[in-house]
Amino acid sequence: VAWLVVGDRTLAGLLRFFGSAAIDPQSPGALWFLYALFASSVVLAVVMALGGSDRALVASAALVGLGGMLPLGAYSNVLGLSDVAWLYPFVAAGVLVARHRDALERSRPLVFFALVLWAASLPLVWPVVVPGPRWWFPAVTAALVPLGTSVAPPVAKALWALVRVAGALAGTYVAFSLGTRVRGAVLTGLAWLGRRTLGVYATHSLILLALAPLVAPLAIVARVSALTVLALASALVITLLLERWSATRKVFLGS
């Protein structure tokens, strides 16, 4: 699907496309998520083999997450190592949430705090709300210059990553908490969509690439709204088509 949307539609182009996808997880249509999921699963297995306590999970998430700020040049495109730094903290958080689900479901103050944290993070890291990504990054880097010119950029990057991860985790927890309170037809609809999230996830970014030029003249809020609706609807249509045949269902949807 990715090759049909953004690739050079020749046999040689197909071979180059798959070759790039295997070597560079950041290339169009690449398998960055599988690289990151595999490496995160390995790290999690090691942590669980060493006891898997809550403290060990938190410490491993912090340690792996800090790996994303290391100034190692182009290492981020080698087998998706930088993507592991983004993904593993969420894997560890998922284990902790599953372990303490009952307490988390009952904690209304925590839901309110998470909602405030999520809302506060959006103006800092979401380019739809702010003038651009990392809009405060240069100012923070300049303020940290007394620590050393080689230290300031990684520390500023770590702060930006911390805000992004904390905000994303808070927003996910809020959505989870709201989901536990949904009943009836709405819950049935969400469950229907939930069973198709892998197919939607696998195709929607490619659809965004194809649709983005068409809505470029719109204002940014209208552009994002149109892309969200169009990409979700298109990805659902593709997923429903892939569901119809056993071969494509197993290859693209995993079941």
C-alpha positions in Angstrom: 0.0 0.0 0.0 2.8 2.4 0.9 4.6 1.7 -2.4 1.4 2.3 -4.4 0.8 5.6 -2.7 4.3 7.2 -2.5 6.7 4.9 -4.3 8.2 4.7 -7.8 5.8 2.3 -9.4 8.3 0.2 -11.3 9.8 -3.1 -10.5 13.2 -1.5 -9.7 11.3 1.1 -7.6 9.6 -1.7 -5.7 12.9 -3.4 -4.9 14.5 -0.1 -3.8 11.4 0.6 -1.7 11.6 -2.7 0.2 15.3 -2.5 0.5 15.1 1.0 2.1 12.3 -0.1 4.4 14.4 -3.1 5.7 17.6 -1.0 6.3 16.1 2.4 7.3 13.0 2.2 9.4 12.4 5.9 8.9 11.9 5.6 5.1 8.4 5.7 3.7 6.4 2.6 4.3 9.1 1.3 6.6 8.7 -1.2 9.5 9.9 1.2 12.3 7.2 0.0 14.6 8.1 -3.6 14.3 11.8 -2.8 15.0 10.9 -0.8 18.0 8.3 -3.3 19.3 10.8 -6.2 19.0 13.6 -4.3 20.8 11.1 -3.0 23.5 9.9 -6.6 24.0 13.5 -7.8 24.5 14.2 -5.0 27.1 10.9 -5.8 28.9 11.8 -9.5 29.0 15.1 -8.7 30.6 13.5 -6.4 33.2 10.8 -9.0 34.0 13.5 -11.7 34.3 15.3 -9.5 36.9 12.2 -9.3 39.0 10.0 -6.8 37.1 9.2 -4.6 40.1 7.5 -1.3 39.6 10.7 0.5 40.4 12.6 -1.6 37.9 10.0 -0.8 35.2 10.2 2.9 35.9 14.0 2.9 36.0 14.2 1.0 32.7 11.7 3.4 31.0 13.8 6.4 32.1 17.1 4.8 31.1 15.9 3.7 27.6 14.0 7.0 27.1 17.2 8.9 27.8 18.8 7.0 25.0 16.8 9.1 22.6 18.6 12.3 23.6 22.1 10.9 22.9 23.9 13.0 20.2 25.0 10.1 18.1 24.5 11.6 14.7 22.5 9.5 12.2 22.1 6.5 14.6 18.4 7.1 14.7 17.9 5.5 11.3 19.9 2.4 12.1 17.4 -0.4 12.9 15.1 2.2 14.5 17.1 2.6 17.7 15.8 6.1 18.5 12.2 4.8 18.0 12.9 2.3 20.8 13.6 5.3 23.1 10.1 6.6 22.3 8.2 3.4 22.4 9.6 1.5 25.4 8.4 4.0 28.0 4.9 3.4 26.8 5.4 -0.4 26.9 6.6 -0.1 30.5 3.7 2.2 31.4 1.2 -0.3 29.9 2.5 -3.0 32.2 2.2 -0.7 35.2 -1.3 0.3 34.2 -2.4 -3.3 33.8 -0.8 -4.2 37.1 -2.6 -1.4 39.0 -5.8 -1.1 36.8 -8.3 -1.4 39.7 -6.7 1.4 41.6 -6.4 3.6 38.5 -10.0 3.1 37.6 -11.2 4.3 41.0 -8.9 7.4 41.2 -11.0 10.4 40.1 -8.4 13.0 41.4 -5.7 11.2 39.3 -8.0 11.5 36.2 -8.4 15.3 36.8 -4.6 15.7 37.3 -3.9 13.7 34.1 -6.4 15.9 32.2 -4.7 19.1 33.4 -1.2 17.7 32.6 -2.3 16.6 29.1 -3.9 20.0 28.3 -0.9 21.8 29.6 1.5 19.8 27.4 -0.4 20.5 24.2 0.8 24.1 23.7 4.3 23.0 24.3 4.6 20.1 21.8 1.6 20.0 19.5 2.3 22.0 16.3 -1.4 22.5 15.6 -1.7 24.7 18.7 1.8 26.3 18.6 3.7 28.2 15.9 5.9 25.1 15.2 7.4 22.0 16.7 9.7 22.7 19.6 9.0 26.4 19.5 10.5 26.9 22.9 13.5 24.7 22.2 16.0 27.5 21.1 15.2 29.7 24.1 15.6 26.8 26.6 18.9 25.7 24.8 20.2 29.3 25.1 19.3 29.4 28.8 21.2 26.2 29.4 24.4 27.4 27.6 26.2 28.0 30.9 26.1 24.2 31.4 28.2 23.9 28.2 27.5 24.1 24.5 27.7 20.3 24.2 25.4 19.8 27.1 22.6 22.4 26.5 21.1 20.8 23.3 20.7 17.2 24.7 19.3 18.5 28.0 16.8 20.8 26.1 15.9 17.8 23.9 15.3 15.6 27.0 13.0 18.3 28.5 11.0 18.4 25.3 10.8 14.6 25.1 9.7 14.5 28.8 6.9 16.9 28.2 5.8 15.0 25.1 5.9 11.5 26.8 4.3 12.7 30.0 1.5 14.5 28.1 0.9 11.5 25.9 0.7 9.1 28.8 -1.7 11.5 30.7 -3.9 11.9 27.6 -4.0 8.1 27.1 -4.9 7.6 30.8 -7.7 10.1 30.4 -9.0 8.4 27.3 -8.8 5.0 29.1 -10.7 6.4 32.1 -13.4 7.8 29.9 -13.6 4.5 28.0 -14.4 2.6 31.2 -17.5 4.8 31.7 -18.9 4.3 28.2 -21.9 2.0 27.8 -24.3 0.9 25.1 -24.1 1.7 21.4 -21.2 4.0 21.9 -19.1 1.2 23.5 -20.1 -1.1 20.7 -19.0 1.4 18.1 -15.7 2.0 19.8 -15.1 -1.8 20.1 -15.8 -2.2 16.4 -13.2 0.6 15.6 -10.8 -0.8 18.2 -10.6 -4.2 16.5 -9.5 -2.4 13.3 -6.9 -0.1 14.8 -4.0 -2.1 13.4 -5.3 -1.7 9.8 -6.1 1.9 10.4 -2.6 2.6 11.9 -0.9 0.8 9.0 -2.5 2.8 6.3 -3.6 6.2 7.6 -0.1 7.9 7.5 0.2 7.0 3.8 -3.2 8.4 3.1 -2.2 11.6 5.0 0.8 12.0 2.6 -1.5 11.7 -0.4 -4.2 14.0 1.0 -2.0 16.7 2.5 -1.4 18.6 -0.8 -5.2 18.7 -1.5 -6.0 20.5 1.8 -2.9 22.7 2.0 -4.8 26.0 1.1 -7.0 25.6 4.2 -6.3 27.3 7.6 -4.4 25.0 9.9 -7.3 24.0 12.2 -9.5 23.3 9.1 -6.7 21.4 7.5 -6.1 19.2 10.5 -9.8 18.5 10.9 -10.2 17.6 7.3 -7.2 15.3 7.3 -8.3 13.6 10.4 -11.8 12.8 9.1 -10.7 11.9 5.5 -7.7 9.8 6.6 -9.7 7.9 9.2 -12.5 7.2 6.8 -10.2 6.2 4.0 -8.1 3.9 6.3 -11.3 2.3 7.5 -12.4 1.6 4.0 -9.0 0.0 3.1 -9.1 -2.0 6.4 -12.6 -3.3 5.7 -11.4 -4.4 2.2 -8.3 -6.2 3.6 -10.6 -8.0 6.1 -12.5 -9.7 3.3 -9.8 -12.2 2.2 -8.0 -14.5 4.6 -4.5 -13.9 3.0 -4.7 -10.1 3.3 -6.3 -10.4 6.7 -3.5 -12.4 8.1 -0.7 -10.4 6.5 -2.0 -6.9 7.1 -4.2 -7.2 10.1 -2.6 -10.0 12.1 -5.6 -12.2 12.5 
